[in-house]
Amino acid sequence: MATGKINLLVVDDDELLCETLSEICAHRGHGVRTAMDGFSALGEIRHRRPQLLISDLHMPGMSGYELLSVVRRRFPAMRVIAMSSMQGDDGVPAGIAADHYYEKNGSFTVLLEMIDTIAKTSARRERESRRYGNRHATLQAPLWVARNGHNPSGESYVTLTCPECLRTFPQALDGSSRQIHRTGCVHCHNEVDFAIVQPQHPVDLQARATSARGLAQA
C-alpha cells in the first residue's frame, strides 16, 4: 500500500454521511467500508481489521461509546476518530476512547486533515503492532464459567460475557459431555467458546487441606 493511504471503516447510522465520507476518502485513495451501527462494525472488523475507525457516538443498538470501548480494549493499535454533534472544545471529550474527536457541526476539512495525519503515521504503527502485538491472537482460549443454577424453565444455564462486544447473556446448557461448548452471542453473533468450571468435590477439598497442613509442618 502506498504511503499515506489506509484502510478505514466509517460507522454512522446517517446513511448520507456514510456515503459522502466514503466517496471523498475513496477519491483520495483510501480503502473505505461502512457500517450502520456498532454490532455491524464489529462484524466488519472481524472480516478485515481496518487501520482507522471513524465512528459516530450516538447510534441505536450498540452506541459509539460502547464500540470504541471494545475496540480500545481488543485492538489498542487501531486508530480511532470519534464524531458527534456535541461540542468538544479541548480535544477528545472525557471518557471517550478515541485518538481524535470531530465535531460534526465543524468544517469537514478538519476531519480530512485528521485522516491525512493518521495515514502518514500508520506505517510506523503497523510495524510496531507486528513487532509487539499478539502473534497468537487468533488462538483464543475458551471462557471458563461456573453454572448459575436453573432458569425458570428448569434448564441448567451459565452467564457468558462476549469477548467481542463485552455484553452478557444467559446460555442454556444442553447436557452434552463435551468439554468445550460453542454458541453465538445474542447481541453481535460472534462465536463464543466456553467451558464449565466443575465444582470441587468435598473429598478433593479435604485432601487439599490435609496436604497444606503437611507442608506447614514439614
VENWOTA-V848715 format. One record per backbone hydrogen bond with DSSP energy under -0.5 kcal/mol. CO is the residue of the C=O (numbers start at 1). NH is the residue of the N-H. Records with the same first field share a line. If there is no record, write none. Layout:
CO = NH + NH
This chain:
2 = 5
6 = 8 + 31
7 = 51 + 52
8 = 33
9 = 11 + 54
10 = 12 + 35
11 = 56
13 = 15
14 = 18
15 = 19
16 = 20
17 = 21
18 = 22
19 = 23
20 = 24
21 = 25
22 = 26
23 = 27
24 = 28
25 = 30
26 = 29
30 = 32
31 = 8
33 = 10
35 = 12
37 = 41
38 = 42
39 = 43
40 = 44
41 = 45
42 = 46
43 = 47
44 = 48
51 = 79
52 = 9
53 = 55 + 81
54 = 11
55 = 83
57 = 59 + 64 + 65
60 = 62
61 = 63
62 = 38
63 = 67
64 = 68
65 = 69
66 = 70
67 = 71
68 = 72
69 = 73
70 = 74
71 = 75
75 = 78
79 = 53
80 = 99 + 100
81 = 55
82 = 102
83 = 57
84 = 104
88 = 91
93 = 96
95 = 97
96 = 98
100 = 82
101 = 103
102 = 84 + 104
103 = 106
107 = 110 + 111
108 = 112
109 = 113
110 = 114
111 = 115
112 = 116
113 = 117
114 = 118
115 = 119
116 = 120
117 = 121
118 = 121 + 122
119 = 4 + 122
121 = 125
122 = 126
123 = 127
124 = 128
125 = 129
126 = 130
127 = 131
128 = 132
129 = 133
133 = 135
134 = 137
136 = 139
138 = 140
143 = 145 + 195
145 = 197
149 = 157
151 = 154
155 = 151
156 = 173
157 = 148 + 149
158 = 160 + 171
160 = 162 + 169
162 = 166
167 = 162
169 = 160
171 = 158
179 = 181 + 196
181 = 194
183 = 192
185 = 189
190 = 185
192 = 183
193 = 143
194 = 181
195 = 145
196 = 198
201 = 204 + 205
202 = 206
203 = 207
204 = 208
205 = 209
206 = 210
207 = 211
208 = 212
209 = 213
210 = 214
211 = 215
212 = 216
213 = 217
214 = 218
